[in-house]
Amino acid sequence: MTDVTRILEQVDAGDEAASKQLFNVLYDELRRLADLQLAGERPGNTLQPTALVNEAYLRLVDKSVGWASRAHFFRVAARTMRRILVDRAREKGAVKRGGGWRRLTADDASLSVEEDPGALLDLDEALEALRGPHPLHAELVCLRFFSGLTLRDAAGVLGLPPTSADRAWAFARAWLAHRLERR
């Protein structure tokens, strides 16, 4: 059992000190993920990496999830950051279709909420459609797009061998490309 897994178990048990310890242990990694996610944003936007990390962390420790491992925590962290960014895009009053439209491809690894909230909403909708028949593939895409993990790191979080991750990534990209081109 890793130190992070042990701390997560203590957090689940309601240990306030463990919650603070967890934040200190994981902050740098969460901050790196937030930096990657927000790299495409305009300078001076209202959502800074620190704010994204803090909001995601508060949502994560507020849940009684029953953390199984460090990998489980980061899977949920990726989903939480995605949800925050999607909510932010919706708040920006994104135009559903039409004006300001741009083609989104499955290779767009960083989407700016400031510049194109509609593209982020389209990707979110496509990911939800993928999640139904292929939840593992959707999770892999989520870890890559919204956490900025490399394919190898995302495979490790999901417990996939590299060859399986390669195949899943290729399939998910093709599936999403087909779905997004129909828009």
Summary of the structure (lengths in Angstrom):
residues: 183
radius of gyration: 16.7
end to end distance: 45.8
largest distance: 51.6
contacts: 544
relative contact order: 0.12
helix: 68%
strand: 0%
